[in-house]
Amino acid sequence: MQRELAERLLARIMEWDDETNTAERARLERFAAYKYDQYQQFAPGRRFLESLALWLQQFGEGKEREIAYAFVKDRLVFVSNEEVDSLVELAFPTVIRPVLLEDAAREMGVSRHRRKEIVGGKAFRSFQRRTLVLGLSDGARTDRFRRVNPGAISHEQVFHAYDVSDSKAEDMTEKLRRDLAGILEREPIVEEGRFRYVVLLDDFTASGLS
């Protein structure tokens, strides 16, 4: 019943005739079934169709609503939870790791195509350990980022916020120097004992109303 009410409200708001209403309703039902109803920040008890109808109501009748509806229909990109999880999993191997490999190859004076040699070298391993990951919001999913990269990023390299206390910073630096001593097989110099890369993780979300 709620879906039927939403459909009737949407048809009235958009001033659709029966033929247009039938065609657009089929399209929107496919959107909703495919993944739009998976969105978790709709108001309680609402789904895609109800939220869309209420959102469109804020615009002026006629052309304004047609433009807004066309934006949702043709240009809006909805990223589901599963797709966000995939983005989190891909962040290190596709964005961060290539930078570390490139810099390590330059440090070693070898071709960046000699991946096996680079990955096994001290430069790459130290650069990887000297990477600090900070979350910029509650939705940054730093916990999942750490879990899906267990061999590359340690717990001591990931912090859920960008505002790091002095005591936490000292603790991370101390653990960094200890791990680098094992990688380099010597005590790191002052410059080596600092984080070289800072990666900022953020999320993009919306309330479904704005």
Backbone as a ProteinNet text record, in pm:
[ID]
protein_1_A
[PRIMARY]
MQRELAERLLARIMEWDDETNTAERARLERFAAYKYDQYQQFAPGRRFLESLALWLQQFGEGKEREIAYAFVKDRLVFVSNEEVDSLVELAFPTVIRPVLLEDAAREMGVSRHRRKEIVGGKAFRSFQRRTLVLGLSDGARTDRFRRVNPGAISHEQVFHAYDVSDSKAEDMTEKLRRDLAGILEREPIVEEGRFRYVVLLDDFTASGLS
[TERTIARY]
83.2	0	86.8	193.8	280.1	344.8	385.1	443.8	340.3	216.8	112.9	85.7	85.9	66.2	180.7	302.6	419.5	411.8	367.2	355.8	252.1	140	36.2	82.7	153	206	307	392.2	493.8	429.4	328.1	258.9	191.6	134.8	67.9	169.5	279.6	382.6	441.3	466	528.5	426.8	297.9	191.2	200.4	221.3	232.2	93.9	78.5	-43	-26.1	-127.5	-125.2	-11.5	9.8	114.3	253.4	279.6	409.4	428.2	322.6	329.8	366.6	307.7	336	482.4	532.7	671.3	770.6	747.8	840.7	833.6	714.1	700.8	780.8	776.1	852.7	1003.1	1045	1186.5	1229.8	1150.6	1185.1	1180.6	1089.4	1082.8	1207.7	1260.7	1386.3	1501.3	1504.4	1606.7	1601.6	1480.8	1464.3	1502.8	1456.1	1483.2	1630.3	1693.5	1833.4	1922.6	1908.3	1987.5	1946.6	1864.9	1836.3	1768	1687.3	1623.2	1721.5	1845	1946.4	2002.9	1978.6	2030.4	1979.7	2070.1	2036.3	2010.9	2008.1	1988.3	1858	1765.7	1632.4	1567.4	1467.4	1393.1	1327.1	1302.4	1241.9	1113.2	1103.2	983.1	975.1	1072.5	1069.9	1167.1	1137.1	1226.6	1247.6	1301.7	1342.3	1227.1	1116.8	1007.3	947.3	923.1	866.3	960.9	1088.9	1186.6	1201.2	1196.9	1206.8	1088	967.9	847.9	854.4	894.3	901.8	1013.4	1122.1	1233.5	1193.5	1124.3	1083.2	982.2	909.4	804.2	858.6	986.2	1044.7	1067.7	1069	1097.8	969.8	988.2	874.3	807.8	679.7	604.9	654.2	636.7	671.8	818.9	883.4	1019.7	1120.4	1110.2	1206.5	1203.4	1085	1074.4	1120.5	1097.3	1144.1	1296.4	1361.4	1508.9	1561.7	1500.4	1544.1	1524.1	1410	1383.4	1479.4	1509.1	1603.3	1741.8	1778	1908.3	1913.5	1810.2	1805.9	1805.2	1727.9	1709.4	1832.9	1899	2003.8	2145.4	2161.9	2297.9	2338	2242.7	2275.7	2346.2	2454.6	2527.3	2509.8	2448.5	2427.6	2528.9	2604.4	2705.8	2654	2635.1	2580.1	2686.6	2644.2	2738.6	2841.1	2794.8	2886.2	2991.6	2950.2	3045	3142	3094.8	3184.6	3287.6	3243.3	3337.1	3442.4	3399.1	3493.9	3594.3	3546.4	3636.6	3738.9	3694.1	3785.2	3892.9	3852.3	3945.9	4046.1	4003.3	4090	4181.2	4152.8	4225.6	4376.2	4417.4	4561.6	4629	4581.9	4653.8	4650.1	4547	4535.6	4575.9	4577.3	4608.9	4738.5	4750.1	4863.4	4987.6	4969.6	5083.9	5162.4	5098.9	5177.5	5269.5	5225.7	5310.8	5433	5411.8	5523.4	5620.9	5568.4	5653.9	5737.1	5675	5745.1	5857	5827.1	5927.6	6039.6	6003.9	6105.6	6197.7	6142.1	6224.1	6322.8	6273.8	6360.8	6470.7	6434.9	6532.3	6638.7	6596.8	6688	6765.6	6717.7	6783.3	6759.2	6639	6605.6	6477.8	6451	6329.2	6206.9	6101.2	5978.8	5910.3	5953.7	5894.2	5951.2	6056.8	6117.5	6048.8	5920.1	5834.5	5883.3	5918	5958	6078.9	6175.9	6295.2	6260.8	6173.7	6136	6061.5	5962.2	5880.7	5965.4	6066.9	6152.7	6260.3	6273.8	6379.5	6343.2	6444.6	6424.5	6354.8	6381.5	6321.7	6169.7	6116.8	5971.6	5911.3	5971.5	5918.1	5919.6	6023.8	6029.4	5929.1	5914.4	5816.8	5675.7	5649.3	5517.1	5489.1	5590.2	5571.2	5563.5	5622.4	5621.8	5501.4	5397.4	5272.1	5170.5	5117.8	5019	4883.4	4780.8	4646.1	4555.3	4492	4404.9	4264	4164.7	4025.7	3977.5	3901.2	3851.9	3708.2	3641.5	3502.8	3467.6	3350	3305.6	3284.1	3255.8	3229.6	3352.4	3471.4	3593.2	3626.7	3567.7	3586.8	3733.5	3801.7	3942.1	3959.7	3861.4	3872.5	3872.1	3782.4	3777.7	3900.7	3946.3	4067.4	4183.9	4195.4	4305.4	4288	4164.7	4140.7	4165.2	4136.1	4152.2	4295.5	4382.8	4523.5	4615.2	4595.3	4668.5	4819.4	4864.4	5007.5	5077.2	4998.7	5056.8	5049.3	4938.8	4916.8	4891.9	4966.9	4949.8	4853.1	4812.7	4720.5	4779.3	4911.1	4977.1	4983.6	4947.7	4955.1	4820.8	4715.2	4581.1	4518.4	4469.1	4400.9	4268.4	4165.1	4029.2	4001.7	4091.5	4068.2	4195.8	4180.6	4296.8	4358.8	4289.8	4340.7	4407.6	4537.4	4612.2	4672.4	4647.6	4701.4	4853.4	4918.6	5064.9	5107.6	5035	5072.1	5056.3	4947.5	4926.5	5033.4	5068.7	5172.2	5306.8	5338.6	5464.3	5464.3	5350.4	5338.8	5355.4	5290.5	5302.9	5445	5509	5646.6	5742.3	5722.4	5808.9	5795.5	5673.6	5651.7	5704.9	5696.2	5750.7	5901.3	5971.5	6117.1	6156.4	6080.6	6110.3	6095.2	5987.1	5965.1	6067.7	6104.4	6203	6339.8	6372.1	6499.3	6505.2	6390.8	6386.3	6395	6331.8	6333.8	6472.2	6530.6	6659.2	6778.4	6752.5	6857.7	6959.7	6909.9	6990.7	6895.6	6943.9	6861.3	6838.3	6714.1	6688.3	6741.2	6787.8	6828.8	6702.3	6720.2	6606.6	6506	6552.9	6463.6	6388.9	6455	6391	6285.1	6300.1	6209.2	6079.8	6048.7	5924.5	5837.2	5708.7	5619.1	5650.1	5657	5690.6	5564.8	5459.9	5334.8	5218.5	5127.8	5003.6	4887.5	4807.3	4692.7	4565.6	4482.8	4357.7	4241.6	4167.2	4051.6	3924.2	3833.9	3704.8	3596	3472.3	3357.9	3266.4	3184.2	3085	2947.3	2869	2736	2639.3	2511.7	2411.2	2288.9	2209.2	2091.8	1975.9	1981.1	1869.5	1768	1794.4	1703.2	1765.3	1894.9	1961.9	1980
-120.4	0	125.6	125.9	242.3	271.4	165.3	183.2	241.1	193.9	244.5	392.1	430.2	571.1	655.8	603.3	676.3	692.7	588.8	596.7	700.4	702.7	800.6	942.6	960	1091.4	1137.8	1048	1082.2	1122.9	1047.1	1079.1	1215.4	1246.4	1376.4	1489.6	1471.3	1574.8	1604.3	1497.1	1513.5	1541	1534.4	1561.2	1467.1	1339.3	1240.2	1192.2	1169.8	1104.4	953.4	875.9	732.1	661.9	698.1	631.5	660.7	787.4	825.3	763	763	706.7	558.3	484.8	342.2	317.7	394.6	378.4	417	531	577.8	491.4	443	356.8	228.4	170.7	48.9	74.9	190.3	226.1	242.2	314	339.9	213.1	124.4	-1.9	-85.7	-76.6	-146.7	-84.6	49	117.1	69.8	72.3	37.5	-107.2	-197.2	-339.3	-372	-302.7	-331.4	-299.8	-178.3	-148.4	-22.5	66.7	191.5	169.7	63.8	35.9	-13.5	-42.8	-87.2	28.7	150.5	267.6	267.1	290.3	272.9	403.4	515.5	642.1	711.4	638.1	692.6	709	793.5	806.6	672.6	645	516.4	487.3	366	324.2	366.5	443.9	490	409.9	411.8	353.2	453.7	408	496.9	577.9	512.9	582.9	692.4	659.4	759.7	879	849.7	957	1042.4	978.1	1052.8	1147.1	1097.9	1180.9	1302.3	1280.5	1390.8	1488.8	1437	1523.3	1612.2	1554.9	1631.1	1740.8	1721.7	1815.7	1953.8	1961.1	2090.2	2182.1	2126.4	2206.7	2266.5	2370.2	2433.1	2338.9	2357.7	2270.4	2283.8	2177.2	2181.3	2158.1	2255.8	2239.4	2206.4	2273.8	2249.7	2103.7	2050.3	1910.9	1815.8	1849.9	1766.2	1759.5	1874	1877.6	1793.3	1809.4	1732.8	1583.5	1546.4	1405.6	1348.3	1425.4	1381.3	1358.6	1442.5	1424.9	1289.9	1258.4	1130.1	1013.8	1027.2	917.7	892.8	1000.2	986.2	1007	1079.7	1117.8	1074.4	1051	1013.6	877.9	871.2	745.6	700.8	586	533.1	422.8	435.7	337.3	257.4	129.7	44.7	11.3	-47.8	-88.3	-187.1	-280.4	-378.6	-311.7	-210.1	-139.4	-54.8	4.2	78.2	-15.8	-134.1	-232.9	-270.1	-280.9	-311.7	-198.7	-73.8	41.2	40.7	5.5	-1.8	-107.1	-222.3	-330.8	-295	-212.2	-177.5	-58.4	15	139.6	118.2	18.6	-1.9	-55.3	-166.5	-221.5	-134.9	-52.6	24.3	170.8	223.8	366.1	385.8	320	344.4	265.1	136.6	49.5	95.7	136	181.9	299.3	389.3	502.2	452.1	357.6	302.7	228.4	152.5	79.7	175.3	281	379.3	446.7	487.7	556.1	461.3	336.5	238.4	206.6	195.3	169.6	283.5	406	523.1	522.1	484.4	477.7	371.8	260.6	149.5	168.5	260.4	281.9	171.2	111	1.8	37.4	-38.2	-16.8	-49.5	30.7	6	-122.9	-181.4	-306.2	-428.4	-410	-522.8	-537.6	-570.7	-570.2	-665	-786.4	-885.2	-836.9	-781.4	-730	-612.1	-525.5	-406.5	-445.5	-533.1	-573.5	-643.2	-716.6	-786.5	-699.3	-577	-489.2	-413.3	-365	-292.8	-157.9	-95.4	36.2	26	-67.8	-81.3	-120.7	-215.7	-261	-149.7	-66.7	44.9	153.5	182.6	281.7	237.2	108	55.6	70.5	44.1	58.4	204.2	293.8	436.1	508.6	431.9	487.5	495.1	613.3	635.7	663	592.5	605.9	668.5	780.5	851.4	862	839.4	853.7	996.4	1046.8	1184.3	1193.2	1080.1	1081.4	944.7	937.1	809.2	704.1	749.6	655.5	616.8	649.8	622.2	474.1	393.1	246.8	207.4	275.2	243	101	52.8	-82.8	-185.8	-168.1	-261.1	-246.6	-125.9	-103.3	-181.5	-178.2	-250.7	-401.7	-449.4	-593.9	-654.3	-579.6	-635.9	-621.1	-558.1	-545.2	-591.6	-714.9	-758.5	-769.4	-802.3	-817.1	-689	-585.5	-460.4	-347.5	-341.8	-234.8	-296	-250.1	-302.9	-215.2	-266	-192.3	-57.6	-52.9	68.9	177.2	142.9	240.4	303.5	258.7	306.8	368.6	491.2	558.1	611.6	602.7	633.1	782.2	867.2	1011.6	1082	1206.6	1283.3	1364.5	1374.3	1448.5	1349.2	1335.5	1236	1302.4	1244.9	1301.1	1282.4	1361.6	1352.4	1214.2	1160.1	1028.4	919.4	928.4	830.6	844.7	967.6	991.1	933.9	954.2	901	749.1	689.3	543.4	488.7	552.1	506.1	521.8	631.6	656.3	555.1	522.7	424.5	287.3	246.2	117.3	119.1	235.1	248.7	226.7	291.9	278.6	134.3	69	-69.6	-162.5	-142.3	-227.4	-198.3	-71.6	-35.9	-95.1	-106.4	-168.2	-311.6	-381.1	-517.2	-523.9	-429	-426.8	-388.5	-284.7	-232.5	-307.5	-386.9	-462.8	-370	-255.2	-155.2	-52.6	28.9	134.6	243	284.4	388.6	523.9	603.2	738.9	820.9	943.6	1027.1	1043.3	1073.9	1097	969.8	857.4	730	690	735.6	696.3	774.8	842.9	920.1	863.4	887.9	846.5	929.1	861.7	926.9	964.2	883.6	904.9	914.6	1005.4	1015.9	999.4	898	869	906.9	989.5	1032.4	955.1	884.7	808.3	882	894.9	956.8	877.6	907.7	839.8	944.9	905.6	999.2	941.1	1013	968.9	1087.1	1054.7	1160.1	1110	1202.1	1166.3	1115.2	1139.2	1105.1	1218.3	1326.7	1441.8	1563.8	1576.7	1696.6	1690
0	0	0	78.2	85.6	-50.1	-121.1	-253.1	-350.6	-342.8	-431.4	-405.7	-277.7	-243.7	-296.9	-285.3	-334.7	-485.8	-553.8	-699.6	-741.9	-670.8	-704.3	-674.6	-562.6	-526.8	-630.7	-673.8	-772.6	-905.4	-947.1	-1072.6	-1063.9	-947	-930	-929	-859.4	-851.4	-989.3	-1066.3	-1197.5	-1308.1	-1273.8	-1370.8	-1491.8	-1464.2	-1569.6	-1613.4	-1744	-1790.9	-1771	-1800	-1772.1	-1845.4	-1971	-2049.3	-1992.7	-1962.4	-1905.5	-1768.1	-1688.2	-1554.8	-1560.3	-1651.9	-1664.7	-1700.8	-1796.1	-1840.9	-1731.3	-1665.7	-1563.1	-1437.7	-1404.7	-1286.9	-1306.2	-1425	-1452.3	-1439	-1490.5	-1481.3	-1334.9	-1256.9	-1117.1	-1032.8	-1063.5	-991	-1016.2	-1137.5	-1166.9	-1088.6	-1083	-1003.6	-858.3	-802.9	-661.5	-635.5	-722.4	-701.8	-721.2	-816.7	-846.5	-726.4	-670.2	-551.3	-475.1	-531.6	-462	-327.1	-315.1	-187	-81.4	-121.4	-25.7	56.6	12.1	83.2	226.5	322.4	463.1	537.8	467.3	537.8	499.8	438.1	420.6	558	566.1	691.5	724.4	853.6	893	817.1	765.2	694.7	550.8	503.8	365.7	279.5	150.5	52.7	-60.1	-168	-275.4	-333.3	-368.2	-433.9	-346.4	-217.7	-128	-111.8	-94.2	-75.1	-200	-315.4	-440.6	-457.2	-428.8	-443.1	-350.6	-226.3	-130	-165.8	-218.9	-259.2	-376.4	-472.9	-591.1	-558	-448.6	-411	-377	-340.5	-301.6	-421.6	-543	-661.4	-719.6	-798.1	-862.7	-961.6	-980.6	-1070.4	-1214.1	-1288.9	-1430.2	-1456.2	-1520	-1570.4	-1460.2	-1346.4	-1238.6	-1195.1	-1177.1	-1134.6	-1244.2	-1368.1	-1478.2	-1480.5	-1455.6	-1452.6	-1336.7	-1219.8	-1102.5	-1124.5	-1180.5	-1205.5	-1309.5	-1412.7	-1516.4	-1457	-1360.2	-1294.4	-1223	-1147.1	-1076.1	-1173.8	-1279.2	-1374	-1460.3	-1502.5	-1603	-1552.7	-1440.5	-1401.5	-1261	-1173.8	-1036.6	-1032.8	-958.4	-939.7	-796	-776.3	-642.1	-616.3	-508.3	-472	-352.6	-371.3	-265.9	-161.4	-50.3	53.5	-0.2	-84.1	-140.9	-227.6	-301.8	-387.2	-305.6	-196	-108.6	-47.9	-5.5	48.3	-55.8	-180.4	-288	-306.3	-297.4	-307.3	-194.6	-74.3	39.7	14.4	-37.5	-63.7	-173.4	-269	-380.9	-352.3	-245.4	-219.2	-208.2	-131	-114.5	-240.6	-298	-414.3	-539.5	-556.7	-681.1	-668.3	-546.5	-528.4	-449.8	-336.3	-246.7	-287	-310.8	-341.2	-463.6	-574.3	-689.4	-657.7	-569.5	-530.5	-454.5	-363.7	-286.5	-376.9	-472.3	-565.7	-650.1	-698.6	-782.3	-703.4	-581.6	-500.8	-458.3	-428.3	-389.2	-506.6	-627.9	-746.3	-767.7	-749.1	-763.8	-657.2	-536.6	-426.6	-453.4	-511.5	-538.5	-668.3	-754.3	-882	-981.9	-975.6	-1067.1	-1142.8	-1249.1	-1326.2	-1242.5	-1256.6	-1180.9	-1223.2	-1332.9	-1379.4	-1307.1	-1233.5	-1161.4	-1024.9	-1031.2	-913.3	-803.7	-841.7	-740.9	-662.6	-732.2	-665.9	-575.7	-623.7	-545.9	-418.9	-433.3	-317.9	-211.7	-254.1	-157.9	-97.1	-149.3	-100.9	25.7	92.6	218.4	195.9	82	56.4	52.6	-25.8	-35.3	98.3	167.1	295.7	398.7	397.2	492.2	454	323.7	280	316	299.1	332.1	481.1	563.6	709.2	749.9	673.3	705.6	646.1	616.5	565.2	677.5	701.8	807.4	744.1	791.5	737.2	842.4	809.4	903	845.1	928.4	886	905	808.7	816	864.6	878.8	924.2	981.5	1043.5	1099.7	991.6	869.6	761.5	681.3	729.5	653.6	646.1	732.8	732.3	747.6	838.8	862.5	915.9	993.3	1045.9	933.6	837.5	724.7	636.7	616.8	537.8	596.5	728.7	793.4	780.4	795.6	791.8	654.1	548	414.6	362.1	440.6	400.8	513.7	563.9	683.3	663.4	543.4	521.4	482.1	456.2	408	510.1	582.1	678.6	816.2	915.3	1051.1	1131.2	1244.7	1331.3	1372.4	1390.9	1436.9	1329.8	1206.5	1097.8	1064.7	1128.2	1095.9	1220	1204.7	1315.8	1263.9	1345.5	1300.5	1281.8	1329.9	1321.9	1277.5	1230.8	1186.4	1299.1	1412.3	1527.6	1622	1609.7	1686.7	1810.3	1925.7	2049.9	2054.5	2139.1	2151.4	2199.1	2295	2348.5	2242.7	2163.1	2056.6	1949.6	1914.8	1814.2	1860.8	1987.5	2041.3	2038.3	2071	2070.5	1928.7	1829.7	1691.5	1639.7	1676.8	1631.9	1692.2	1817.9	1884.6	1819.5	1790.7	1724	1581.2	1516.6	1382.1	1383.7	1474.2	1482.4	1514.1	1599.3	1636.1	1514.9	1439.1	1321.4	1212.5	1196.4	1094.8	1126.2	1254.1	1292.4	1242.7	1247.7	1196.9	1045.9	978.2	831.3	778.9	837.3	790.1	847.8	951.2	1021.1	1085.6	1128.8	1201.1	1259.6	1348	1403.1	1297	1275.3	1174.6	1221.3	1124.8	1159	1185.5	1233	1273	1160.1	1040.1	927.1	889.4	896.5	862.6	964.7	1085.9	1193.3	1197.4	1089.7	1080.4	968.2	978.9	871.4	747.1	634.2	507.6	429.1	441.4	367.6	465.3	439.1	515.8	418.5	441	354.8	430.5	370	431.8	370.4	454.9	409.1	447	351.3	379.8	310.4	345.3	288.3	227.9	133.2	79.7	108	185.8	221.2	210.2	213.3	212.2	285	333.6	413.7	330.1	198.9	114.3	106.8	176.9	178.9	113.4	123.4	72.1	-79
[MASK]
++++++++++++++++++++++++++++++++++++++++++++++++++++++++++++++++++++++++++++++++++++++++++++++++++++++++++++++++++++++++++++++++++++++++++++++++++++++++++++++++++++++++++++++++++++++++++++++++++++++++++++++++++

